[in-house]
Every structure is written in structure tokens, then in C-alpha cells.
Amino acid sequence: MEKFVKSGLVFDFDEESDTLYISDPTLNIEPEGEMTDEGVIVRCNPKTHEICGITILDFMKRTKKGHGIPTHLSAHWQAVA
């Protein structure tokens, strides 16, 4: 599994399952996940409902070239009412 940190977020890529996990390591909670129709799992804090992680299934299939993990990704977690 490849792992790197960018902008305070942890990006873990599991090549075998073609899955990218993005999380905020400062949040010490057990999140709940919900799958979107696009094959993305959004993980939220069950108490505050704030997004604390994202799991992208079939990640490399979704990239145009399918080579490597883009390092220009950035994110800002924001609560939505």
C-alpha cells in the first residue's frame, strides 16, 4: 500500500483493490460510511456529521492515464448544514 501526506491529509492507495483512502489523521473517531452512486464512500463523524474521510473505489480506472497517484489533490473538510 502506498501512503503519503499532503496538506495534512493522509492518502493511502491499495493497488490490489484499486482503492484510494483519504483521511484526516487528527480526527480520532470511528466514522460511519455511506456509498454514493458513483462508487465513492463518504465517511462522516456520527456525532457531528462532518466528513472525515473519503474512499474512492476503482481509483486508477477513473484516472485518464491510469499511471500513478495524482499528488496535486487537495481537500478542505467543511461541515454542511
HELIX and SHEET records of a PDB file:
HELIX    1   1 PHE A   59  ARG A   62  1                                   4    
SHEET    1   A 6 GLU A   2  LYS A   6  0                                        
SHEET    2   A 6 LEU A   9  ASP A  14 -1                                        
SHEET    3   A 6 THR A  19  SER A  23 -1                                        
SHEET    4   A 6 ILE A  51  LEU A  57 -1                                        
SHEET    5   A 6 VAL A  40  CYS A  44 -1                                        
SHEET    6   A 6 GLU A  32  MET A  35 -1                                        
END                                                                             
